[in-house]
């Protein structure tokens, strides 16, 4: 694989993560637990969607075959999406949504911080822009995790269950492949080993504050980097792509 | 033949282009117009989006384009510039005053990481009181949070420091 091919695939993966989480958060609109939280999550979705658009536009430039952001979002099949399995998991109850966001944001922030200093200037610019937004999300979601964990007996039990259920999807975030290696070595991209340490340290501190227990070592579900997804992914993109699949090239 | 245009004149025209969501401030007040370059009849304007997903970005670019075209300049191009990322630190003093008069508390302090994580002391834009509290981290748009005043009891929006 050439360094250019690796960079293109890496940028597409970034776009996929942002798009799929955006799509999940959008599904909370009109279904949020309360108005303020509904607006918060809709705003998060908007940030992620904006980031996905920037990553896909850059991917289009890198590829140079005339594909644009909409082609990447709406004209690819399930196996071509390399988003983390964590992000496609259903919104569930509010604790599930918060736990999913917290586990991802603690990975995404150090990833973006490293990318903001990488040698591909367009990617660095997007990362520097995006990380400011995700820090704000993380603050909001971490506060909720603490509030639910250190809240009532019921909220504590439910958020602990959310963490236990989602934990098996966290391992793959740190399992790099050739593409991660090339982007790290050739473009000064993130070191996944370092991110794992940062993530474990910060998550442990947060769970401690939230009076929650860190789930133990366990089997990890993997597949994102090769486009193998859980059963929740198909319905998600079927809904997301419906309009462009039915009316290809449709524009507002 | 049009008279020669100066960069200063372009900046003056752009003072009239309102932000579509907070029309009391102009795109210049907000600090999202980064640079203006004039080469003969050709005008180039660099614009930074506030947030990645800001739905107003396209509308703002269109408004800038049409404002300059109204003045008769046909060859205007807009560049979207991401780096360095926009920060609320670039909102002008006049812009902050306009926000306050409009009822939106302007961002407090500078957008350093430390202050983003701390809780800023936001004064009520109506009565100036210090006793205010957060109702929600998000308001009607991604760039604002919802607050209420403990003195005059009025709800208000706070332009987040980012």
Interface residues (C-beta under 8 A of the other chain):
Chain A: X36 X37 X39 X40 X43 X45 X46 X47 X48 X49 X50 X51 X53 X54 X121 X122 X124 X125 X126 X128 X129 X130 X132 X133 X135 X136 X139 X140
Chain B: X49 X51 X52 X53 X54 X55 X82 X83 X84 X85 X86 X87 X111 X113 X116 X117 X135 X136 X137 X138 X139 X140 X141 X142 X146 X160 X162
